[in-house]
Amino acid sequence: MARVPYVDDAGNPQLKPIADRIRAERGGRLLNLYRALLNNPQLADAWRQLFTVIRQQCELPSRERELVIMAIAVMNGADYEYSHHAPIALAAGLTQAQLDALPRWRDATVFDARDCAVLAYAEAMTREVHVAEAVFQAVAHWFGPRQMVELTATIGGYNLVSRVLEALQVDHE
């Protein structure tokens, strides 16, 4: 059970423009994550805007974006995040075998060198915060400066997502 009440725009016309923007960019739905965030409408709207940029307005390939989102969900034990992104990850080109291998990705044979560099970077940012130069250089080999910033923001952003989901105990829909 969520630790904060879920809010929506029913009976609150001040929330309607924000809730409508969220629905428009999230498949017509007002997910429980956003219903929790609507306890602060400005925060919910800023969150929507940030994650719309990360998911829809970056050059980082969607496959790599979803790979790190799924890895973060696994590392942080964020089941809500995992279940919402698994279909997106599969549609972006990841395989079920790759998703299944994420808990032991270093020993798996289903990831190529680029995947491993991306996963090592996500793991370092998530678990250690400080990224070793060798880890950074290994992933930077595959991406230019813009995509490195996008990858880094995606990893940081989705660590925020999992931490908020888990701290507030947001329920599955």
C-alpha positions in Angstrom: 0.0 0.0 0.0 1.3 3.4 -1.0 2.7 5.6 1.8 1.1 8.7 0.3 -2.4 9.2 -1.1 -3.0 8.8 -4.8 -4.4 12.0 -6.4 -6.1 12.6 -9.7 -7.9 15.5 -11.3 -11.4 14.2 -10.6 -13.0 17.1 -8.7 -9.9 19.2 -8.9 -10.0 21.5 -12.0 -6.5 22.9 -11.1 -5.0 19.5 -11.6 -6.7 18.8 -14.9 -4.2 20.6 -17.2 -1.3 18.7 -15.6 -3.1 15.4 -15.5 -4.1 15.8 -19.2 -0.5 16.4 -20.2 0.6 13.3 -18.3 -2.1 11.2 -19.9 -1.3 12.6 -23.4 2.4 11.6 -23.0 1.8 8.3 -21.2 -0.6 6.5 -23.4 -3.8 8.0 -22.0 -3.3 6.7 -18.5 -2.6 8.3 -15.2 -0.3 5.7 -13.6 0.0 5.3 -9.8 3.5 6.9 -9.9 2.0 10.1 -11.3 -1.0 9.9 -9.0 1.5 9.8 -6.1 3.6 12.7 -7.6 0.4 14.8 -8.0 0.6 15.5 -4.3 2.9 18.2 -5.6 1.5 19.2 -9.1 4.5 21.2 -10.1 6.8 18.3 -9.3 4.6 15.9 -11.2 4.7 18.2 -14.2 8.5 18.7 -14.1 8.9 14.9 -13.7 6.7 14.4 -16.8 8.8 16.9 -18.7 12.1 15.4 -17.7 11.2 11.8 -18.5 9.5 12.8 -21.8 12.8 14.3 -22.9 14.7 11.2 -21.7 12.4 8.8 -23.4 11.3 10.7 -26.5 13.7 13.5 -27.3 17.2 12.0 -27.0 19.5 10.5 -29.7 20.4 7.6 -27.4 19.0 4.4 -29.0 15.9 3.1 -27.3 17.5 -0.3 -26.9 20.3 1.1 -24.8 17.9 3.3 -22.9 15.7 0.4 -22.0 18.7 -1.9 -21.2 19.9 0.5 -18.5 16.3 1.1 -17.2 15.8 -2.6 -16.8 19.2 -3.1 -15.2 18.5 -0.3 -12.7 15.1 -1.9 -11.9 16.9 -5.2 -11.2 19.7 -3.7 -9.2 17.3 -1.6 -7.1 14.6 -4.3 -6.7 12.1 -2.0 -8.3 9.4 -4.3 -9.5 7.0 -1.6 -10.6 9.7 0.0 -12.8 10.6 -3.5 -14.2 7.1 -4.5 -15.0 6.3 -1.2 -16.7 9.4 -1.2 -18.9 9.7 -4.9 -19.8 7.3 -4.6 -22.7 9.0 -1.4 -23.9 12.4 -3.1 -23.6 11.3 -6.1 -25.7 9.8 -3.7 -28.3 13.1 -1.8 -28.4 15.0 -5.0 -29.4 16.1 -6.6 -26.1 15.2 -10.3 -25.8 13.6 -12.1 -23.0 16.8 -14.1 -22.5 18.7 -10.8 -22.0 16.1 -9.5 -19.5 16.3 -12.8 -17.6 20.1 -12.6 -17.6 20.3 -9.1 -16.1 20.9 -10.2 -12.4 24.0 -12.0 -13.6 24.9 -10.0 -16.7 28.7 -10.3 -16.2 28.5 -14.1 -16.6 25.9 -14.1 -19.3 26.6 -14.8 -23.0 23.6 -12.9 -24.3 25.3 -9.5 -24.2 27.8 -8.1 -26.6 30.8 -5.8 -25.8 28.7 -2.7 -26.2 26.0 -4.0 -23.9 28.6 -5.0 -21.3 30.1 -1.5 -21.4 26.6 0.1 -20.9 25.7 -2.3 -18.1 29.1 -1.7 -16.3 28.5 2.0 -16.5 24.9 1.7 -15.2 26.1 -0.5 -12.4 28.9 1.8 -11.4 26.5 4.8 -11.4 23.9 2.9 -9.4 26.0 1.1 -6.9 29.2 3.1 -6.5 28.1 6.6 -7.7 31.8 7.4 -8.6 32.5 5.9 -12.0 36.1 4.7 -12.6 37.8 6.2 -15.6 38.2 2.8 -17.2 34.4 2.1 -17.0 33.7 5.6 -18.4 36.1 5.2 -21.3 34.8 1.7 -22.2 31.3 3.0 -22.7 32.4 6.3 -24.2 34.1 4.3 -27.0 30.6 3.5 -28.2 28.9 6.9 -27.8 29.6 10.6 -28.6 29.4 13.4 -26.0 25.7 14.0 -26.5 24.8 10.4 -26.2 27.0 10.0 -23.1 25.2 12.9 -21.4 21.9 11.3 -22.4 23.0 7.9 -21.2 24.2 9.4 -17.9 21.0 11.4 -17.4 18.9 8.2 -18.2 20.8 6.2 -15.6 20.5 9.0 -13.0 16.9 9.6 -13.8 15.8 6.0 -13.6 17.6 5.6 -10.3 15.5 8.5 -9.1 12.4 6.7 -10.4 13.2 3.4 -8.6 14.1 5.2 -5.4 10.8 7.2 -5.4 8.7 4.1 -6.3 10.3 2.0 -3.5 10.4 4.7 -0.8 6.7 5.6 -1.4 5.7 2.0 -2.0 3.8 2.8 -5.1 1.4 0.0 -6.0 1.0 -1.7 -9.4 -2.0 -0.6 -11.2 
